[in-house]
Amino acid sequence: MMSATEPHILAGNILRIWLGPQIFLANHTHVAQLLPVAHLRDMPDERGQPMQQIGLADLLQHAPVPTHHALLIATRRRTVALLVTAVDLWAQPSDVAPVIQPLPPVLRHALTHAWITGILIADGQPLQLLNLRQIAQDALKQAAQGEREQRGQPINRSDDLVSRN
Amino acid sequence: MFDQAEAYLLFRVADEQYALPSGSVHEIVRWRAAVPVPGTPTMLPGILVQRGVVYTVVDTRLLFGFATTAPERATRYVLFHEDEHRLALLVDTVLDLIALDLTLSEAIPATLPVARARLLRGVVRHTDLLVALIEPPELLAALYAEV
């Protein structure tokens, strides 16, 4: 089981995700499908509705970036497309274990969402490991809440975006 | 009671001089761009790696109640270790490593804003400078209260 406070080895393939020039990492198993953004046009989700498309940079309050690829993340409710600049499989050196460092305690305290689960140091640079499943779930809740507010319906506080560490 | 003379790192934030116990200071490095962490307050502008250790950058200007400024040639990170915390304190410049005679320390001036007074164990005169002595646990407590 992964620990939030102890270094651990990340098993399986790791995706490298670009938001503009900044690189993030994610577990490949969180992604159901990877598509060019242009292929999303008219693609329905499980409910036959247009696929929910959300810019990952917007969610992360990152500076605006161009988006060319979509990561399809399946949640319990529906599939969501997270739009990113680029993505590839990280070809890590075979003799180096991908050790994920826990987030520093003050960052765990400061972060509103549990969207970043650790840090991997590559070539002296810190790469942040994203929890794409949690991000997609929270994004859908946020979108649903926005729709309810638009319709003037009361907000169910249990659906609030609360995913603190 | 304080020891009579302890080694302190003397640095400047805005137009004030501060001193940290040298035992909490691991290294001083030149400013370089930190890697931003999404969803964190501006007081924590990012993380950086030094010798394989991940440091959380703290903008001390904001923590101490000043306006932040763009980094300049003299801007430094003071790599600070306290318990399990590894912080890179962004300071305007590092002045010196000095021995301070703490028997000469004075009470914290009542006019000092709370944002800074809460970090300190006192003030002491060094040459013609009034130096504010930072208490590392109080620095951490103030940081956690702000973020």
Interface residues (C-beta under 8 A of the other chain):
Chain A: Q22 L60 Q61 H62 Q101 P104 P105 V106 L107 H109 A110 L111 T112 H113 W115 I116 I119 I121 G124 Q125 P126 Q128
Chain B: V35 P36 V37 P38 G39 T40 P41 L44 I47 L48 V49 G52 V54 Y55 T56 V58 E84 H85 R86 L87 L143 Y144 V147
